């Protein structure tokens, strides 16, 4: 695997590598296709610095600055550095963390991009404890390991532009070396070594998230792409375990909502109503409609509902605080707009009021019907955290606590997948 650690805006002016386990470093370059290492030099120093000078990568002693090696970039190759483990499995310190594998340094503007060249299973050991607590049940950790491994093997979104397979952030999946790796998380990786999730022989897009609030969501309702194995369904397992911050509440005044929508680029006057106007088959919000005092509306769909409103999930409801709407009959009920309301004449003739302006005739004359007003805004009440597509990590924890295997967990959250060994490692 080629994992981007520093690149683009985070490219380094210089980088320091230090043996944690090992004695010195081997210098050379990595073959682009096989990632095999070609050694051209070696240094005994246990701590070295790499910097870009006059278009070359210069390796020097971190202790006294003595230049040890110069690498001229040519043929699309970057400087390769491998720790010399002397028979042990080497570990190297970089940017305050410990890493398995070697490093590649490439020119990136006036700096150096840093890429970790690491075996797949060692990479998963550096992902697992940052995506799921290493104190969780072993079967949940195994399920997470398979998800992380499969996701890493999907066609790269970075390779063409940046020269690596995956980055180390939530853009792909979090990877910060092996400082947080523990016996249980390492065991989960080793006991599932090479196992991946597939659908019709292809690697599945094994998306995951913290919790779904009671029902997962179909990919088509979140990102617009239909995947037969990413189908939303009720989730009975999350309720069986303790989940911090599972429920959330957010309140907005009408003024705040108006500002929120305008900041997001929508054209609307002062908002006077907000309601969920469409839900998915599993009950998650898929459309929220806002109206201003003149009847103009803004409609948010799918993940925009979540992001624009700052909600933790799309599994939420919206309630106002007793104000905005049109009063209906003596019951005190209200509707937030007139677009689906009707008027009945004394003779029983039914007509649609529609989205225009409605009028009432009073003793003093005719006037437009106005919203009842009196409220100050809305309250959003929800459960869950994340996009809701694929595996719930807390759901996996709950299933493991109930005695389910990692295979059971994966086959519940990814409909119709099979588990197989990876084609490469």
C-alpha positions as a Markdown table, in Angstrom:
| # | Residue | x | y | z |
|---|---|---|---|---|
| 1 | Unk | 0.0 | 0.0 | 0.0 |
| 2 | Unk | 1.0 | 3.6 | -0.7 |
| 3 | Unk | -0.4 | 5.9 | 2.0 |
| 4 | Unk | -0.2 | 9.6 | 1.7 |
| 5 | Unk | 0.8 | 11.2 | 5.0 |
| 6 | Unk | 1.9 | 14.7 | 3.9 |
| 7 | Unk | 1.0 | 16.1 | 0.5 |
| 8 | Unk | -0.4 | 19.2 | -1.2 |
| 9 | Unk | -1.0 | 21.8 | 1.5 |
| 10 | Unk | 0.7 | 19.6 | 4.1 |
| 11 | Unk | 3.9 | 18.9 | 2.1 |
| 12 | Unk | 7.0 | 19.1 | 4.3 |
| 13 | Unk | 9.9 | 21.5 | 3.9 |
| 14 | Unk | 11.9 | 18.8 | 5.7 |
| 15 | Unk | 11.2 | 15.5 | 7.5 |
| 16 | Unk | 12.9 | 13.6 | 10.2 |
| 17 | Unk | 13.0 | 9.8 | 10.5 |
| 18 | Unk | 14.2 | 8.0 | 13.6 |
| 19 | Unk | 14.7 | 4.3 | 14.3 |
| 20 | Unk | 12.4 | 3.0 | 17.0 |
| 21 | Unk | 13.2 | -0.6 | 16.2 |
| 22 | Unk | 16.1 | -0.8 | 13.7 |
| 23 | Unk | 19.6 | 0.4 | 13.1 |
| 24 | Unk | 20.1 | 2.9 | 10.3 |
| 25 | Unk | 18.4 | 3.2 | 7.0 |
| 26 | Unk | 18.6 | 1.9 | 3.4 |
| 27 | Unk | 18.3 | 4.5 | 0.7 |
| 28 | Unk | 17.2 | 4.1 | -2.9 |
| 29 | Unk | 13.8 | 4.0 | -4.7 |
| 30 | Unk | 10.6 | 1.9 | -4.9 |
| 31 | Unk | 9.5 | 0.2 | -8.1 |
| 32 | Unk | 6.2 | 1.9 | -9.2 |
| 33 | Unk | 4.4 | -1.3 | -10.1 |
| 34 | Unk | 5.6 | -3.9 | -7.6 |
| 35 | Unk | 6.7 | -1.5 | -4.8 |
| 36 | Unk | 9.8 | -3.5 | -4.4 |
| 37 | Unk | 12.7 | -1.6 | -3.0 |
| 38 | Unk | 15.9 | -0.9 | -4.9 |
| 39 | Unk | 18.8 | 0.0 | -2.6 |
| 40 | Unk | 21.6 | 2.3 | -3.7 |
| 41 | Unk | 23.1 | 3.3 | -0.4 |
| 42 | Unk | 22.8 | 2.9 | 3.4 |
| 43 | Unk | 23.5 | 5.0 | 6.4 |
| 44 | Unk | 24.2 | 4.0 | 10.0 |
| 45 | Unk | 22.6 | 7.0 | 11.7 |
| 46 | Unk | 19.5 | 6.1 | 13.6 |
| 47 | Unk | 18.0 | 9.6 | 13.1 |
| 48 | Unk | 18.1 | 11.3 | 9.7 |
| 49 | Unk | 16.6 | 14.4 | 8.1 |
| 50 | Unk | 15.4 | 14.7 | 4.5 |
| 51 | Unk | 15.0 | 18.1 | 2.8 |
| 52 | Unk | 14.6 | 19.5 | -0.7 |
| 53 | Unk | 17.6 | 21.6 | -1.8 |
| 54 | Unk | 18.2 | 22.8 | -5.4 |
| 55 | Unk | 15.8 | 20.3 | -6.8 |
| 56 | Unk | 17.4 | 17.3 | -5.0 |
| 57 | Unk | 16.4 | 15.3 | -1.9 |
| 58 | Unk | 19.2 | 15.7 | 0.6 |
| 59 | Unk | 19.6 | 13.2 | 3.4 |
| 60 | Unk | 21.7 | 14.4 | 6.3 |
| 61 | Unk | 22.4 | 13.4 | 9.9 |
| 62 | Unk | 19.8 | 14.9 | 12.3 |
| 63 | Unk | 22.5 | 15.1 | 14.9 |
| 64 | Unk | 25.1 | 17.3 | 13.2 |
| 65 | Unk | 23.7 | 18.2 | 9.7 |
| 66 | Unk | 26.3 | 16.2 | 7.8 |
| 67 | Unk | 25.1 | 15.4 | 4.3 |
| 68 | Unk | 24.9 | 11.6 | 3.9 |
| 69 | Unk | 23.2 | 11.2 | 0.5 |
| 70 | Unk | 21.8 | 13.1 | -2.4 |
| 71 | Unk | 18.9 | 11.9 | -4.6 |
| 72 | Unk | 18.2 | 13.4 | -8.0 |
| 73 | Unk | 14.6 | 13.1 | -9.0 |
| 74 | Unk | 14.3 | 11.5 | -12.4 |
| 75 | Unk | 12.1 | 9.1 | -14.3 |
| 76 | Unk | 9.2 | 9.9 | -12.0 |
| 77 | Unk | 10.9 | 8.2 | -9.1 |
| 78 | Unk | 10.9 | 9.5 | -5.5 |
| 79 | Unk | 13.5 | 8.9 | -2.8 |
| 80 | Unk | 12.9 | 5.6 | -1.1 |
| 81 | Unk | 13.9 | 5.1 | 2.6 |
| 82 | Unk | 13.7 | 1.8 | 4.4 |
| 83 | Unk | 14.6 | 1.3 | 8.0 |
| 84 | Unk | 17.2 | -1.4 | 8.5 |
| 85 | Unk | 15.6 | -3.8 | 11.0 |
| 86 | Unk | 18.6 | -6.1 | 11.3 |
| 87 | Unk | 16.4 | -9.2 | 11.5 |
| 88 | Unk | 13.6 | -7.5 | 13.5 |
| 89 | Unk | 10.3 | -5.9 | 12.2 |
| 90 | Unk | 11.4 | -2.3 | 12.0 |
| 91 | Unk | 9.4 | 0.6 | 13.4 |
| 92 | Unk | 10.2 | 4.2 | 12.5 |
| 93 | Unk | 9.2 | 7.5 | 14.2 |
| 94 | Unk | 7.9 | 10.2 | 12.0 |
| 95 | Unk | 5.8 | 13.3 | 13.0 |
| 96 | Unk | 5.5 | 12.0 | 16.5 |
| 97 | Unk | 4.1 | 8.5 | 15.7 |
| 98 | Unk | 5.5 | 5.1 | 15.0 |
| 99 | Unk | 5.0 | 3.5 | 11.6 |
| 100 | Unk | 5.7 | 0.1 | 9.9 |
| 101 | Unk | 7.2 | 0.0 | 6.5 |
| 102 | Unk | 9.3 | 2.4 | 4.4 |
| 103 | Unk | 8.9 | 6.0 | 3.1 |
| 104 | Unk | 8.9 | 7.7 | -0.2 |
| 105 | Unk | 9.6 | 11.4 | -0.7 |
| 106 | Unk | 8.4 | 13.2 | -3.8 |
| 107 | Unk | 8.7 | 16.8 | -4.9 |
| 108 | Unk | 5.6 | 18.7 | -4.2 |
| 109 | Unk | 5.9 | 22.4 | -5.1 |
| 110 | Unk | 8.7 | 23.8 | -2.9 |
| 111 | Unk | 8.4 | 20.9 | -0.4 |
| 112 | Unk | 8.2 | 17.1 | -0.2 |
| 113 | Unk | 5.2 | 14.9 | 0.0 |
| 114 | Unk | 5.7 | 11.9 | 2.3 |
| 115 | Unk | 4.2 | 8.5 | 1.5 |
| 116 | Unk | 4.3 | 5.5 | 3.7 |
| 117 | Unk | 5.0 | 2.2 | 1.8 |
| 118 | Unk | 3.5 | -0.4 | 4.0 |
| 119 | Unk | 2.1 | -4.0 | 3.7 |
| 120 | Unk | -1.7 | -4.1 | 3.6 |
| 121 | Unk | -2.1 | -5.9 | 6.9 |
| 122 | Unk | 0.3 | -3.6 | 8.7 |
| 123 | Unk | -1.7 | -0.7 | 7.3 |
| 124 | Unk | -4.9 | -2.1 | 8.7 |
| 125 | Unk | -3.3 | -2.4 | 12.1 |
| 126 | Unk | -2.7 | 1.4 | 11.9 |
| 127 | Unk | -6.3 | 2.1 | 10.9 |
| 128 | Unk | -8.3 | -0.2 | 13.2 |
| 129 | Unk | -7.7 | 1.5 | 16.6 |
| 130 | Unk | -8.4 | 4.9 | 15.1 |
| 131 | Unk | -11.7 | 3.9 | 13.6 |
| 132 | Unk | -13.0 | 1.7 | 16.4 |
| 133 | Unk | -12.0 | 1.4 | 20.1 |
| 134 | Unk | -9.5 | -1.4 | 20.6 |
| 135 | Unk | -11.3 | -2.2 | 23.8 |
| 136 | Unk | -14.4 | -3.3 | 22.0 |
| 137 | Unk | -15.4 | -7.0 | 21.5 |
| 138 | Unk | -13.1 | -9.0 | 19.1 |
| 139 | Unk | -15.8 | -9.8 | 16.6 |
| 140 | Unk | -16.7 | -6.1 | 16.2 |
| 141 | Unk | -13.0 | -5.3 | 15.6 |
| 142 | Unk | -12.8 | -8.1 | 13.1 |
| 143 | Unk | -15.8 | -6.7 | 11.2 |
| 144 | Unk | -14.1 | -3.3 | 11.2 |
| 145 | Unk | -10.8 | -4.8 | 10.0 |
| 146 | Unk | -12.6 | -6.4 | 7.0 |
| 147 | Unk | -14.3 | -3.1 | 6.2 |
| 148 | Unk | -11.1 | -1.2 | 6.3 |
| 149 | Unk | -9.2 | -3.7 | 4.2 |
| 150 | Unk | -11.9 | -3.9 | 1.6 |
| 151 | Unk | -12.2 | -0.1 | 1.4 |
| 152 | Unk | -8.4 | 0.2 | 1.0 |
| 153 | Unk | -8.5 | -2.1 | -2.0 |
| 154 | Unk | -11.1 | -0.2 | -3.9 |
| 155 | Unk | -9.9 | 1.8 | -6.9 |
| 156 | Unk | -7.9 | 4.8 | -5.6 |
| 157 | Unk | -9.3 | 8.3 | -5.7 |
| 158 | Unk | -5.7 | 9.7 | -5.1 |
| 159 | Unk | -3.3 | 7.7 | -7.2 |
| 160 | Unk | -3.5 | 9.6 | -10.4 |
| 161 | Unk | -3.1 | 13.1 | -8.9 |
| 162 | Unk | -1.0 | 12.4 | -5.8 |
| 163 | Unk | 0.9 | 9.1 | -6.4 |
| 164 | Unk | -0.6 | 7.0 | -3.6 |
| 165 | Unk | -3.5 | 4.7 | -3.0 |
| 166 | Unk | -5.2 | 6.2 | 0.1 |
| 167 | Unk | -4.6 | 9.2 | 2.3 |
| 168 | Unk | -4.5 | 9.0 | 6.1 |
| 169 | Unk | -7.6 | 11.2 | 6.9 |
| 170 | Unk | -11.3 | 10.7 | 7.0 |
| 171 | Unk | -11.4 | 11.4 | 3.3 |
| 172 | Unk | -10.4 | 7.8 | 3.1 |
| 173 | Unk | -10.0 | 6.3 | 6.6 |
| 174 | Unk | -8.0 | 7.5 | 9.5 |
| 175 | Unk | -4.5 | 6.0 | 9.7 |
| 176 | Unk | -2.0 | 7.4 | 12.2 |
| 177 | Unk | 0.6 | 4.6 | 12.6 |
| 178 | Unk | 0.7 | 2.0 | 15.3 |
| 179 | Unk | 0.9 | 3.9 | 18.6 |
| 180 | Unk | -2.7 | 3.0 | 19.5 |
| 181 | Unk | -2.5 | -0.6 | 18.2 |
| 182 | Unk | -3.1 | -3.2 | 20.9 |
| 183 | Unk | -3.1 | -7.0 | 21.3 |
| 184 | Unk | -6.9 | -7.2 | 20.6 |
| 185 | Unk | -6.9 | -5.0 | 17.6 |
| 186 | Unk | -3.8 | -6.7 | 16.2 |
| 187 | Unk | -5.5 | -10.1 | 16.8 |
| 188 | Unk | -8.6 | -8.9 | 14.8 |
| 189 | Unk | -6.4 | -8.0 | 11.9 |
| 190 | Unk | -4.4 | -11.2 | 12.0 |
| 191 | Unk | -7.4 | -13.5 | 12.4 |
| 192 | Unk | -9.1 | -11.9 | 9.3 |
| 193 | Unk | -5.9 | -11.5 | 7.3 |
| 194 | Unk | -6.8 | -11.1 | 3.6 |
| 195 | Unk | -10.6 | -11.3 | 4.2 |
| 196 | Unk | -12.6 | -8.8 | 2.1 |
| 197 | Unk | -16.3 | -8.1 | 1.4 |
| 198 | Unk | -17.4 | -8.7 | -2.2 |
| 199 | Unk | -20.5 | -8.4 | -4.3 |
| 200 | Unk | -20.7 | -10.2 | -7.6 |
| 201 | Unk | -17.0 | -10.8 | -7.4 |
| 202 | Unk | -16.1 | -7.1 | -7.0 |
| 203 | Unk | -14.9 | -5.4 | -3.8 |
| 204 | Unk | -17.9 | -3.9 | -2.0 |
| 205 | Unk | -17.9 | -0.2 | -1.0 |
| 206 | Unk | -17.8 | -0.9 | 2.7 |
| 207 | Unk | -18.9 | 2.4 | 4.0 |
| 208 | Unk | -19.3 | 2.7 | 7.8 |
| 209 | Unk | -20.2 | 5.3 | 10.4 |
| 210 | Unk | -20.7 | 5.7 | 14.1 |
| 211 | Unk | -24.5 | 5.0 | 14.6 |
| 212 | Unk | -27.7 | 5.2 | 12.5 |
| 213 | Unk | -30.2 | 6.1 | 15.2 |
| 214 | Unk | -32.4 | 3.0 | 14.6 |
| 215 | Unk | -32.3 | 2.5 | 10.9 |
| 216 | Unk | -29.6 | 2.5 | 8.3 |
| 217 | Unk | -29.9 | 4.3 | 4.9 |
| 218 | Unk | -29.7 | 3.3 | 1.2 |
| 219 | Unk | -26.7 | 4.7 | -0.7 |
| 220 | Unk | -29.1 | 6.1 | -3.4 |
| 221 | Unk | -30.8 | 8.3 | -0.8 |
| 222 | Unk | -27.5 | 9.7 | 0.4 |
| 223 | Unk | -25.1 | 10.0 | -2.6 |
| 224 | Unk | -27.5 | 9.1 | -5.5 |
| 225 | Unk | -25.7 | 5.9 | -6.5 |
| 226 | Unk | -27.7 | 2.7 | -6.2 |
| 227 | Unk | -25.8 | -0.2 | -4.7 |
| 228 | Unk | -27.8 | -3.4 | -4.1 |
| 229 | Unk | -25.7 | -4.3 | -1.0 |
| 230 | Unk | -26.1 | -0.8 | 0.6 |
| 231 | Unk | -29.8 | -0.9 | 1.3 |
| 232 | Unk | -31.3 | 0.8 | 4.3 |
| 233 | Unk | -33.1 | -1.3 | 7.0 |
| 234 | Unk | -34.3 | -1.1 | 10.6 |
| 235 | Unk | -31.5 | -1.7 | 13.0 |
| 236 | Unk | -32.6 | -3.5 | 16.2 |
| 237 | Unk | -29.1 | -3.8 | 17.6 |
| 238 | Unk | -28.0 | -0.3 | 18.5 |
| 239 | Unk | -30.6 | -0.1 | 21.2 |
| 240 | Unk | -28.9 | -3.0 | 23.0 |
| 241 | Unk | -25.7 | -1.1 | 23.8 |
| 242 | Unk | -24.7 | 2.2 | 25.4 |
| 243 | Unk | -24.0 | 4.9 | 22.8 |
| 244 | Unk | -22.7 | 8.3 | 24.0 |
| 245 | Unk | -24.4 | 11.4 | 22.4 |
| 246 | Unk | -26.9 | 9.1 | 20.7 |
| 247 | Unk | -29.7 | 11.6 | 21.0 |
| 248 | Unk | -29.2 | 15.2 | 20.0 |
| 249 | Unk | -31.3 | 18.4 | 20.0 |
| 250 | Unk | -30.6 | 21.6 | 18.0 |
| 251 | Unk | -32.7 | 24.8 | 18.2 |
| 252 | Unk | -32.7 | 27.7 | 15.7 |
| 253 | Unk | -34.6 | 31.0 | 15.8 |
| 254 | Unk | -36.2 | 32.1 | 12.5 |
| 255 | Unk | -33.4 | 34.7 | 12.2 |
| 256 | Unk | -30.7 | 32.1 | 12.6 |
| 257 | Unk | -32.3 | 29.8 | 10.1 |
| 258 | Unk | -32.6 | 32.6 | 7.6 |
| 259 | Unk | -28.9 | 33.4 | 8.1 |
| 260 | Unk | -28.0 | 29.8 | 7.8 |
| 261 | Unk | -29.7 | 29.3 | 4.4 |
| 262 | Unk | -28.4 | 32.6 | 3.0 |
| 263 | Unk | -24.8 | 31.7 | 4.1 |
| 264 | Unk | -25.3 | 28.4 | 2.3 |
| 265 | Unk | -26.2 | 30.3 | -0.9 |
| 266 | Unk | -29.9 | 30.1 | -0.9 |
| 267 | Unk | -32.2 | 33.0 | -1.8 |
| 268 | Unk | -35.0 | 33.4 | 0.8 |
| 269 | Unk | -36.5 | 36.1 | 3.0 |
| 270 | Unk | -37.1 | 35.8 | 6.7 |
| 271 | Unk | -38.0 | 32.1 | 7.3 |
| 272 | Unk | -41.3 | 31.5 | 8.9 |
| 273 | Unk | -41.7 | 27.8 | 8.5 |
| 274 | Unk | -39.6 | 24.6 | 8.3 |
| 275 | Unk | -40.8 | 21.1 | 8.0 |
| 276 | Unk | -39.8 | 17.7 | 6.8 |
| 277 | Unk | -41.7 | 17.2 | 3.5 |
| 278 | Unk | -40.3 | 13.8 | 2.5 |
| 279 | Unk | -38.7 | 10.8 | 4.3 |
| 280 | Unk | -37.0 | 7.7 | 3.0 |
| 281 | Unk | -38.6 | 4.2 | 3.4 |
| 282 | Unk | -36.6 | 3.8 | 6.7 |
| 283 | Unk | -38.0 | 7.0 | 8.1 |
| 284 | Unk | -34.9 | 9.3 | 7.7 |
| 285 | Unk | -35.4 | 12.9 | 6.5 |
| 286 | Unk | -34.8 | 13.2 | 2.8 |
| 287 | Unk | -36.4 | 16.6 | 2.1 |
| 288 | Unk | -36.8 | 19.7 | 4.3 |
| 289 | Unk | -38.8 | 22.7 | 3.0 |
| 290 | Unk | -38.4 | 26.2 | 4.3 |
| 291 | Unk | -40.7 | 29.1 | 3.5 |
| 292 | Unk | -40.5 | 32.8 | 4.1 |
| 293 | Unk | -43.3 | 35.3 | 4.8 |
| 294 | Unk | -44.0 | 35.8 | 1.1 |
| 295 | Unk | -44.4 | 32.1 | 0.4 |
| 296 | Unk | -41.0 | 31.7 | -1.3 |
| 297 | Unk | -39.4 | 28.3 | -0.5 |
| 298 | Unk | -36.1 | 26.6 | -0.3 |
| 299 | Unk | -35.9 | 22.8 | -0.4 |
| 300 | Unk | -33.0 | 20.8 | 1.0 |
| 301 | Unk | -32.5 | 17.2 | 0.0 |
| 302 | Unk | -30.6 | 14.1 | 1.2 |
| 303 | Unk | -27.3 | 15.0 | 3.0 |
| 304 | Unk | -27.9 | 18.7 | 2.5 |
| 305 | Unk | -30.6 | 18.3 | 5.1 |
| 306 | Unk | -27.9 | 17.1 | 7.5 |
| 307 | Unk | -25.0 | 19.4 | 6.6 |
| 308 | Unk | -26.9 | 22.7 | 6.3 |
| 309 | Unk | -28.8 | 22.2 | 9.5 |
| 310 | Unk | -25.7 | 21.0 | 11.4 |
| 311 | Unk | -27.5 | 17.7 | 12.4 |
| 312 | Unk | -25.6 | 14.6 | 13.4 |
| 313 | Unk | -27.7 | 12.4 | 11.1 |
| 314 | Unk | -30.7 | 12.5 | 8.9 |
| 315 | Unk | -32.8 | 10.6 | 11.4 |
| 316 | Unk | -34.5 | 13.6 | 13.0 |
| 317 | Unk | -37.8 | 15.4 | 13.4 |
| 318 | Unk | -38.5 | 19.2 | 13.3 |
| 319 | Unk | -41.0 | 20.9 | 15.5 |
| 320 | Unk | -41.7 | 24.6 | 15.9 |
| 321 | Unk | -42.3 | 26.2 | 19.3 |
| 322 | Unk | -46.0 | 26.9 | 18.8 |
| 323 | Unk | -46.0 | 29.8 | 16.3 |
| 324 | Unk | -45.6 | 29.9 | 12.6 |
| 325 | Unk | -48.4 | 28.5 | 10.4 |
| 326 | Unk | -52.0 | 29.0 | 9.5 |
| 327 | Unk | -54.6 | 28.2 | 12.2 |
| 328 | Unk | -57.1 | 25.6 | 11.2 |
| 329 | Unk | -60.6 | 25.6 | 12.7 |
| 330 | Unk | -61.3 | 25.8 | 16.5 |
| 331 | Unk | -59.0 | 22.8 | 17.2 |
| 332 | Unk | -55.9 | 25.0 | 17.2 |
| 333 | Unk | -54.1 | 22.8 | 14.7 |
| 334 | Unk | -51.9 | 24.6 | 12.1 |
| 335 | Unk | -50.6 | 24.0 | 8.6 |
| 336 | Unk | -47.2 | 25.6 | 7.6 |
| 337 | Unk | -48.3 | 26.4 | 4.1 |
| 338 | Unk | -51.5 | 26.7 | 2.0 |
| 339 | Unk | -50.3 | 24.7 | -1.0 |
| 340 | Unk | -52.3 | 21.6 | 0.0 |
| 341 | Unk | -55.3 | 23.2 | 1.7 |
| 342 | Unk | -58.9 | 23.5 | 0.5 |
| 343 | Unk | -61.9 | 25.8 | 1.1 |
| 344 | Unk | -65.5 | 24.5 | 1.4 |
| 345 | Unk | -68.3 | 26.8 | 0.5 |
| 346 | Unk | -71.7 | 26.9 | 2.2 |
| 347 | Unk | -73.2 | 24.8 | -0.6 |
| 348 | Unk | -70.4 | 22.2 | -0.2 |
| 349 | Unk | -68.3 | 23.2 | -3.2 |
| 350 | Unk | -64.7 | 22.3 | -2.6 |
| 351 | Unk | -61.8 | 24.4 | -4.0 |
| 352 | Unk | -58.0 | 24.4 | -3.6 |
| 353 | Unk | -56.6 | 27.4 | -1.9 |
| 354 | Unk | -53.2 | 26.7 | -3.5 |
| 355 | Unk | -49.9 | 28.5 | -3.0 |
| 356 | Unk | -51.2 | 32.0 | -3.5 |
| 357 | Unk | -52.6 | 34.5 | -1.0 |
| 358 | Unk | -55.8 | 33.6 | 0.9 |
| 359 | Unk | -58.2 | 36.3 | 2.1 |
| 360 | Unk | -60.8 | 36.7 | 4.8 |
| 361 | Unk | -63.7 | 39.1 | 4.9 |
| 362 | Unk | -64.2 | 40.9 | 8.2 |
| 363 | Unk | -66.6 | 43.5 | 9.3 |
| 364 | Unk | -64.0 | 46.2 | 8.4 |
| 365 | Unk | -63.3 | 44.8 | 4.9 |
| 366 | Unk | -61.1 | 42.3 | 3.1 |
| 367 | Unk | -57.6 | 41.4 | 4.3 |
| 368 | Unk | -54.9 | 38.8 | 3.5 |
| 369 | Unk | -54.7 | 35.8 | 5.8 |
| 370 | Unk | -51.4 | 36.0 | 7.6 |
| 371 | Unk | -49.4 | 33.3 | 9.4 |
| 372 | Unk | -50.4 | 32.9 | 13.0 |
| 373 | Unk | -46.8 | 33.8 | 14.1 |
| 374 | Unk | -45.9 | 34.0 | 17.8 |
| 375 | Unk | -43.2 | 31.4 | 17.7 |
| 376 | Unk | -39.4 | 32.1 | 17.7 |
| 377 | Unk | -38.1 | 29.1 | 15.7 |
| 378 | Unk | -37.7 | 25.4 | 15.5 |
| 379 | Unk | -36.2 | 22.5 | 17.4 |
| 380 | Unk | -34.5 | 19.5 | 15.7 |
| 381 | Unk | -34.5 | 16.3 | 17.6 |
| 382 | Unk | -32.6 | 13.3 | 16.3 |
| 383 | Unk | -30.6 | 10.1 | 17.0 |
| 384 | Unk | -27.5 | 8.6 | 15.5 |
| 385 | Unk | -24.2 | 10.1 | 14.1 |
| 386 | Unk | -23.1 | 9.8 | 10.5 |
| 387 | Unk | -24.3 | 9.2 | 7.0 |
| 388 | Unk | -26.0 | 6.0 | 7.9 |
| 389 | Unk | -24.9 | 3.9 | 4.8 |
| 390 | Unk | -23.3 | 0.5 | 5.5 |
| 391 | Unk | -22.1 | -0.7 | 8.9 |
| 392 | Unk | -23.0 | 1.0 | 12.1 |
| 393 | Unk | -19.9 | 0.7 | 14.3 |
| 394 | Unk | -22.0 | 0.8 | 17.5 |
| 395 | Unk | -24.4 | -1.7 | 15.9 |
| 396 | Unk | -21.4 | -4.0 | 15.3 |
| 397 | Unk | -20.4 | -3.6 | 18.9 |
| 398 | Unk | -23.9 | -4.4 | 20.0 |
| 399 | Unk | -24.1 | -7.5 | 17.8 |
| 400 | Unk | -20.7 | -8.7 | 19.0 |
| 401 | Unk | -21.9 | -8.3 | 22.6 |
| 402 | Unk | -24.9 | -10.5 | 21.7 |
| 403 | Unk | -22.7 | -13.3 | 20.5 |
| 404 | Unk | -22.8 | -12.6 | 16.8 |
| 405 | Unk | -19.7 | -13.3 | 14.6 |
| 406 | Unk | -18.0 | -10.8 | 12.4 |
| 407 | Unk | -19.4 | -12.6 | 9.4 |
| 408 | Unk | -23.0 | -12.2 | 10.9 |
| 409 | Unk | -22.3 | -8.5 | 11.4 |
| 410 | Unk | -21.0 | -7.8 | 7.9 |
| 411 | Unk | -23.8 | -9.8 | 6.2 |
| 412 | Unk | -26.4 | -7.9 | 8.2 |
| 413 | Unk | -25.2 | -4.4 | 7.3 |
| 414 | Unk | -24.1 | -5.3 | 3.7 |
| 415 | Unk | -27.0 | -7.1 | 2.0 |
| 416 | Unk | -26.0 | -10.1 | -0.1 |
| 417 | Unk | -22.2 | -9.7 | 0.2 |
| 418 | Unk | -19.8 | -12.7 | 0.4 |
| 419 | Unk | -16.5 | -12.8 | 2.3 |
| 420 | Unk | -13.4 | -13.8 | 0.4 |
| 421 | Unk | -9.6 | -13.5 | 0.5 |
| 422 | Unk | -8.0 | -10.4 | -0.9 |
| 423 | Unk | -6.4 | -10.7 | -4.4 |
| 424 | Unk | -3.3 | -8.9 | -3.1 |
| 425 | Unk | -1.8 | -8.0 | 0.2 |
